[in-house]
Amino acid sequence: MNIEKTLDRLHASVTSDPRLQIFTSATRLLLAFGFIPPSIPKILHKPFTMLPDSNPVGHYFAALYQTGFYYEFIGWSQIIAALLLLFPRTSHLGALMFLPIIVNIAVLTNAVGFEGTWLLTIFMALAALYLVCWDYDRWKSVLWRQRTSGPSLIKKEMIVLPILFGFGGAVAAALAFALNIANLRSGSWRPFVALAAAGGVFGLLTAIHHRLMRTPDPDIVRESN
């Protein structure tokens, strides 16, 4: 059985149902509107809750409020995810961005015992997962390989790349000595060996990764040029 074709048929049958299409549209809007209000206080750098510091939830948000621009970053992330969800053309990006944020919030609300909210955030996380699955056809290339051509190999790259990166590691150690980075002691040979070895291993892994890489069909590339 071809799993890809089975998933394609299942996805097509689900997404072609007009009732589910309306449900999906409503879900996108509900999640978007649910994220906008809590994002605004963070963007304006205002407290998110008035709970006392003695409360675990209030204590957490008080500490989060003190993080400065990170607090605002969370707000901007939430409102961007919400705005992306509002438009069908970008809704798949909004769902993918929304999912890790709401899963983190769901775990948090359960961990600190945010009464009532923990259940709501679980449902929101499930809704976000549903929206990501709804756009399976936009993400299927991540699961199923679409590129069939191999990479353009460099001659003896399994040897050349480890040597090249190993040399780079030794140079990095020399620069660290010269700039007195990490309090390295002059005259010690161990950092040179360690960084050269690490560079060699990194170069070998890079060569292996490159050999396993898949690239677009050369005919398609030539046609585009």
RAHU-V256561 format. One record per pair of residues at least 24 apart in sequence whose ideal C-beta (glycine too) atoms are under 10 Angstrom apart, sorted by the first residue. I is the first residue (numbers start at 0). J is the second residue. Records with the same first field share a line. If there is no record, write none. Layout:
I = J  J
This chain:
1 = 143
2 = 142  143
3 = 139  142  143  144
4 = 143
6 = 132  135  136  139  142  143
7 = 135  136  139  143
9 = 135
10 = 132  133  134  135  136  139
11 = 135  136
13 = 132  133  135
14 = 132  133  134  135  136
19 = 129  133
20 = 133
22 = 129  133
23 = 87  90  94  126  129  130  133  134
24 = 87  90
26 = 84  94  123  126  127  129  130  133
27 = 81  83  84  85  86  87  90  93  94  97  126  127  130  133
28 = 81  84  85  90
29 = 84  123  126
30 = 80  81  84  85  90  93  94  97  101  123  126  127  129  130
31 = 78  80  81  82  83  84  85  86  90  93  97
32 = 81  84  85
33 = 77  81  84  97  101  119  120  123  126
34 = 74  76  77  78  79  80  81  82  84  93  97  100  101  104  123
35 = 77  78  80  81  82  85
36 = 77  78  81
37 = 73  74  77  78  81  104
38 = 71  73  74  75  76  77  78  79  80  81  82
39 = 74  77  78
40 = 64  70  74
41 = 69  70  71  72  73  74  75  76  77  78
42 = 70  71  72  73  74  75  77  78
43 = 71  74
44 = 68  70  71  74
45 = 70  74
46 = 70
47 = 73  74
48 = 113
50 = 113
54 = 111  112  113
55 = 110  111  112  113
56 = 107  108  111  112  113  114  116
57 = 111
58 = 111
59 = 107  108  110  111  113
60 = 107  111  113
63 = 107
73 = 100  103  104
76 = 100
77 = 101  104
80 = 127
84 = 127  130
90 = 130  133  134  137
91 = 130  131  133  134  135  136  137  138
92 = 134  137
93 = 127  130  134
94 = 126  127  128  129  130  131  132  133  134  137  138
95 = 127  130  131  134  137  138
96 = 127
97 = 123  124  126  127  128  130  131
98 = 123  124  126  127  128  129  130  131
99 = 124  127
100 = 124  127
101 = 125  126  127  128
102 = 127  128
144 = 213
145 = 213  215  216
146 = 212  213  214  215  216  219
147 = 213  214  215  216
148 = 212  213  214  215  216  217  218  219  220
149 = 209  210  211  212  213  214
150 = 208  209  210  211  212  213  214
151 = 209  212  214  217
152 = 206  209  210
153 = 206  209
155 = 206
156 = 202  203  205  206  207  209  210
157 = 202  203  206  207  209  210
158 = 202  203  206
159 = 202  206
160 = 198  199  201  202  203  204  205  206  207  209
161 = 196  198  199  200  201  202  203  204  205  206
162 = 195  198  199  202  203
163 = 198  199  202  205  206
164 = 194  195  197  198  199  200  201  202  203  204  205  206
165 = 194  195  196  197  198  199  200  201  202  203
166 = 195  198  199  202
167 = 194  195  197  198  199  201  202
168 = 192  193  194  195  196  197  198  199  200  201  202
169 = 193  194  195  196  198  199
170 = 194  195  198
171 = 195  197  198
172 = 197  198
